[in-house]
Amino acid sequence: MFKYLFQFCWFIFATILTQIGGIIWLLCMPLFAFIKKKVQHKGKALGANVLVFLLIYLCLTFTLIPALASALGRVPLPFWATSTQPLQPLNRLTYLLNRHYVTPQLYETISKVALQMQQQYPGTITAYLDANLPFINGFPLVPHLSHKDGKKLDLAFFYTNAQTQTALQIVAPSWIGYGGCELPKLRESNQTAICEKKGFWQYGILEKLFGKSNTSYAFDEERTRHIIQLLTADKRISKIFIEPHLKSRLGFSNNAKVRFHGCRSVRHDDHIHLQIR
């Protein structure tokens, strides 16, 4: 009974996290049964099952899944940055968990912006965070509320070396990209305190879980401001979410595209959320 309960829980977890993990697990079950017959030692059999699952999962992630997703209207963002497409995930797990899919229109938009950033600031690589899962409009990308149609994407902020002011690439205070927040300065609005006072306990949860004081990184206002300017100038982009104190600090107070996302979400002073029409 415990074995079946574990397999059911793992199926649900893998499906929620990657959308395809649970299905691949089911497809592997005949192989698991074969391994059980051939390998008598339970520990070795379990290790073999995990290895087989991971190999098949990774193989499909890099081959069949992108092809199927493209045929159904979503394309994968790049795994490696190049000179002609300076865009890659901040954390490779984003790609490996199949959370890097967008519509062709959003792909074209962010690719153009990343190239413009490199032209303005040579060597700059734009790092993306969560995008969308490969299939099915309406399938939620946990824990996000709106990443479910291929039209949403989170970008990491830019940072410099705090001592030398040298521009850094593909870095963030938090290893997952979320939670390392650029906190309000004195006399700036503190939206986290406002939302939590209203009872929205989850608003600052990622900062509490993953936020750490990293004195080696300094928030790069110049490059972060510039990429938001490029994003707002693109007519295909309808909304950009950042925290109110950063909207004011970076000079977007009068820009209608740059908005507050509401207390039901989580704080956005650790990344940029953008979406197309």
VEXDO-575848 format. One record per residue (C-alpha): residue in one letter; residue number from 1; x, y, z. Coordinates in Angstrom, 3 decimals. Layout:
<atoms>
> A,NUM,X,Y,Z
...
</atoms>
This chain:
<atoms>
> M,1,0.000,0.000,0.000
> F,2,2.825,2.368,0.905
> K,3,4.547,1.674,-2.428
> Y,4,1.462,2.650,-4.428
> L,5,0.891,5.738,-2.298
> F,6,4.497,6.816,-2.867
> Q,7,4.202,6.306,-6.619
> F,8,0.954,8.291,-6.734
> C,9,2.492,11.161,-4.737
> W,10,5.591,11.127,-6.936
> F,11,3.424,11.191,-10.086
> I,12,1.527,14.238,-8.805
> F,13,4.702,16.039,-7.687
> A,14,6.590,15.377,-10.933
> T,15,3.588,16.475,-12.995
> I,16,3.095,19.700,-11.047
> L,17,6.799,20.548,-11.169
> T,18,7.606,19.706,-14.793
> Q,19,4.280,18.778,-16.438
> I,20,5.898,15.808,-18.231
> G,21,7.684,14.087,-15.333
> G,22,4.670,12.106,-14.149
> I,23,3.854,10.851,-17.655
> I,24,7.453,9.776,-18.231
> W,25,7.402,7.960,-14.882
> L,26,4.358,5.975,-16.024
> L,27,6.025,5.175,-19.345
> C,28,9.050,3.846,-17.448
> M,29,7.049,1.442,-15.273
> P,30,7.449,-1.570,-17.631
> L,31,11.193,-0.998,-17.461
> F,32,10.988,-0.793,-13.668
> A,33,9.237,-4.173,-13.616
> F,34,11.948,-5.634,-15.846
> I,35,14.678,-4.272,-13.569
> K,36,12.928,-5.737,-10.517
> K,37,13.068,-9.196,-12.072
> K,38,16.726,-8.901,-13.009
> V,39,18.088,-7.109,-9.917
> Q,40,17.350,-8.810,-6.611
> H,41,18.964,-6.205,-4.332
> K,42,16.295,-3.584,-3.529
> G,43,18.744,-0.725,-3.158
> K,44,20.430,-1.444,-6.475
> A,45,17.056,-1.882,-8.169
> L,46,15.893,1.497,-6.865
> G,47,19.109,3.132,-8.059
> A,48,18.676,1.562,-11.487
> N,49,15.058,2.789,-11.652
> V,50,16.101,6.351,-10.822
> L,51,18.906,6.264,-13.380
> V,52,16.635,4.918,-16.110
> F,53,13.992,7.550,-15.352
> L,54,16.503,10.406,-15.383
> L,55,18.110,9.282,-18.625
> I,56,14.779,8.960,-20.426
> Y,57,13.512,12.224,-18.923
> L,58,16.611,14.162,-20.022
> C,59,16.620,12.569,-23.458
> L,60,12.992,13.545,-24.062
> T,61,13.543,17.014,-22.561
> F,62,16.186,17.801,-25.179
> T,63,14.619,16.006,-28.154
> L,64,10.955,15.028,-28.363
> I,65,9.402,17.579,-25.976
> P,66,10.725,20.689,-27.790
> A,67,9.520,19.300,-31.131
> L,68,6.043,18.502,-29.797
> A,69,5.755,21.827,-27.984
> S,70,6.781,23.749,-31.114
> A,71,4.162,21.932,-33.157
> L,72,1.556,22.944,-30.571
> G,73,2.554,26.609,-30.327
> R,74,5.325,26.942,-27.731
> V,75,9.075,27.059,-28.236
> P,76,11.969,26.580,-25.789
> L,77,14.168,29.474,-24.786
> P,78,17.898,28.827,-25.353
> F,79,19.990,26.721,-23.005
> W,80,23.259,28.489,-23.883
> A,81,23.846,32.141,-24.690
> T,82,25.545,32.946,-28.009
> S,83,26.884,36.120,-29.607
> T,84,23.726,36.391,-31.723
> Q,85,21.344,35.372,-28.931
> P,86,22.762,36.503,-25.546
> L,87,20.004,34.879,-23.508
> Q,88,20.108,31.899,-21.147
> P,89,18.559,30.648,-17.891
> L,90,19.991,31.992,-14.657
> N,91,19.719,28.468,-13.288
> R,92,19.982,25.428,-15.569
> L,93,17.275,23.728,-13.518
> T,94,14.752,26.070,-15.158
> Y,95,15.511,24.365,-18.459
> L,96,15.850,20.859,-17.061
> L,97,12.462,21.177,-15.359
> N,98,10.865,22.272,-18.653
> R,99,9.849,25.682,-17.292
> H,100,11.400,27.595,-20.216
> Y,101,8.679,27.563,-22.893
> V,102,7.060,30.623,-24.490
> T,103,5.036,31.477,-27.565
> P,104,6.983,32.274,-30.761
> Q,105,5.959,35.926,-30.380
> L,106,7.435,36.178,-26.885
> Y,107,10.539,34.294,-28.036
> E,108,11.067,36.819,-30.813
> T,109,10.475,39.728,-28.444
> I,110,12.884,38.699,-25.712
> S,111,15.537,37.606,-28.227
> K,112,15.433,41.068,-29.788
> V,113,15.673,42.792,-26.412
> A,114,18.576,40.592,-25.285
> L,115,20.482,41.441,-28.462
> Q,116,19.793,45.157,-27.952
> M,117,21.129,44.879,-24.399
> Q,118,24.332,43.288,-25.671
> Q,119,24.744,46.001,-28.299
> Q,120,24.311,48.734,-25.681
> Y,121,26.386,46.958,-23.029
> P,122,28.881,44.620,-24.766
> G,123,29.162,41.245,-23.078
> T,124,25.798,41.494,-21.351
> I,125,23.787,38.285,-21.160
> T,126,20.113,38.524,-20.263
> A,127,19.185,35.835,-17.738
> Y,128,15.670,34.450,-17.618
> L,129,13.882,32.712,-14.750
> D,130,10.545,30.875,-14.992
> A,131,8.623,31.088,-18.254
> N,132,5.912,28.478,-18.918
> L,133,5.515,24.716,-19.218
> P,134,5.532,23.174,-22.723
> F,135,1.864,22.197,-23.166
> I,136,-1.759,23.104,-22.440
> N,137,-3.067,26.611,-21.820
> G,138,-4.375,26.907,-18.291
> F,139,-1.941,24.382,-16.791
> P,140,-0.421,26.298,-13.857
> L,141,3.302,26.831,-13.381
> V,142,3.449,26.472,-9.601
> P,143,3.906,28.748,-7.664
> H,144,3.069,31.422,-10.262
> L,145,-0.493,32.621,-10.697
> S,146,-0.367,33.647,-14.354
> H,147,2.377,31.660,-16.128
> K,148,-0.011,29.300,-17.903
> D,149,-0.365,30.380,-21.542
> G,150,3.159,30.818,-22.893
> K,151,2.889,34.604,-22.797
> K,152,4.670,35.282,-19.511
> L,153,8.341,35.382,-18.601
> D,154,10.436,36.399,-15.594
> L,155,13.834,38.027,-16.044
> A,156,16.594,38.343,-13.479
> F,157,17.912,41.747,-12.476
> F,158,21.407,42.793,-13.479
> Y,159,24.168,43.083,-10.896
> T,160,27.680,44.465,-10.553
> N,161,30.577,43.559,-8.320
> A,162,29.960,45.593,-5.181
> Q,163,33.631,46.513,-4.779
> T,164,34.853,47.031,-8.348
> Q,165,31.496,47.999,-9.958
> T,166,32.315,45.557,-12.767
> A,167,29.246,44.280,-14.615
> L,168,28.427,40.671,-13.716
> Q,169,26.598,38.126,-15.859
> I,170,24.147,35.340,-14.935
> V,171,24.227,35.997,-11.200
> A,172,21.700,36.732,-8.453
> P,173,21.831,36.943,-4.650
> S,174,19.627,33.829,-4.453
> W,175,20.624,30.568,-6.120
> I,176,17.118,30.083,-7.534
> G,177,16.926,33.670,-8.788
> Y,178,13.954,34.528,-6.581
> G,179,14.125,35.855,-3.033
> G,180,17.270,37.969,-3.218
> C,181,15.406,41.253,-3.038
> E,182,16.486,44.843,-3.670
> L,183,14.948,46.248,-0.506
> P,184,13.303,49.665,-0.220
> K,185,15.572,52.492,0.795
> L,186,14.742,55.088,3.415
> R,187,11.576,57.012,2.420
> E,188,10.730,54.535,-0.370
> S,189,7.414,52.685,-0.154
> N,190,7.509,49.256,1.470
> Q,191,4.851,47.274,-0.360
> T,192,5.759,44.054,1.439
> A,193,4.911,45.573,4.807
> I,194,1.664,46.973,3.383
> C,195,0.562,43.636,1.900
> E,196,1.530,41.578,4.935
> K,197,-0.336,43.995,7.180
> K,198,-3.434,43.295,5.075
> G,199,-3.041,39.569,5.754
> F,200,-1.230,38.437,2.606
> W,201,1.366,36.367,4.435
> Q,202,2.793,34.825,1.248
> Y,203,3.843,38.165,-0.242
> G,204,7.359,38.109,1.195
> I,205,7.761,34.348,1.626
> L,206,10.500,33.858,-1.001
> E,207,12.669,36.534,0.569
> K,208,12.278,34.804,3.918
> L,209,13.157,31.391,2.441
> F,210,15.899,32.254,-0.031
> G,211,16.930,35.847,0.583
> K,212,20.393,36.248,2.028
> S,213,22.609,39.224,2.573
> N,214,25.108,38.992,-0.294
> T,215,27.475,41.934,-0.076
> S,216,29.433,40.859,-3.173
> Y,217,26.562,41.842,-5.517
> A,218,25.215,45.338,-6.090
> F,219,21.961,46.050,-7.926
> D,220,22.792,47.381,-11.405
> E,221,20.267,50.176,-11.806
> E,222,21.587,51.307,-15.181
> R,223,21.258,48.026,-17.062
> T,224,18.031,47.057,-15.270
> R,225,16.524,50.433,-16.160
> H,226,17.604,50.083,-19.769
> I,227,16.101,46.650,-20.286
> I,228,12.787,47.858,-18.854
> Q,229,12.933,50.796,-21.268
> L,230,13.432,48.385,-24.159
> L,231,10.582,46.201,-22.954
> T,232,8.138,49.077,-22.572
> A,233,9.027,50.347,-26.048
> D,234,7.981,47.045,-27.635
> K,235,4.318,47.196,-28.638
> R,236,3.883,43.449,-28.197
> I,237,4.498,43.713,-24.444
> S,238,1.398,44.664,-22.488
> K,239,2.500,44.562,-18.826
> I,240,5.657,44.636,-16.754
> F,241,5.565,43.971,-13.024
> I,242,8.164,45.279,-10.581
> E,243,7.876,46.443,-7.004
> P,244,6.482,50.006,-6.566
> H,245,9.646,51.354,-4.915
> L,246,11.732,50.174,-7.885
> K,247,9.266,51.570,-10.381
> S,248,9.762,54.959,-8.760
> R,249,13.533,54.611,-8.249
> L,250,14.165,53.599,-11.862
> G,251,12.045,56.412,-13.258
> F,252,8.918,54.635,-14.540
> S,253,6.329,56.341,-12.340
> N,254,4.429,57.673,-15.364
> N,255,4.697,54.550,-17.509
> A,256,1.381,52.694,-17.631
> K,257,2.959,49.414,-18.742
> V,258,5.024,49.157,-15.558
> R,259,2.558,48.136,-12.854
> F,260,2.029,46.820,-9.360
> H,261,1.032,43.149,-9.482
> G,262,-1.212,43.070,-6.401
> C,263,-0.872,41.605,-2.929
> R,264,-2.116,38.153,-3.969
> S,265,1.176,37.552,-5.753
> V,266,4.688,37.700,-4.250
> R,267,7.102,40.603,-4.142
> H,268,8.791,41.678,-7.386
> D,269,11.944,43.409,-6.211
> D,270,13.982,40.333,-7.153
> H,271,12.935,39.974,-10.799
> I,272,11.029,41.504,-13.729
> H,273,7.784,39.911,-14.878
> L,274,6.727,40.633,-18.442
> Q,275,3.870,39.473,-20.620
> I,276,2.746,39.978,-24.194
> R,277,-0.733,40.656,-25.475
</atoms>
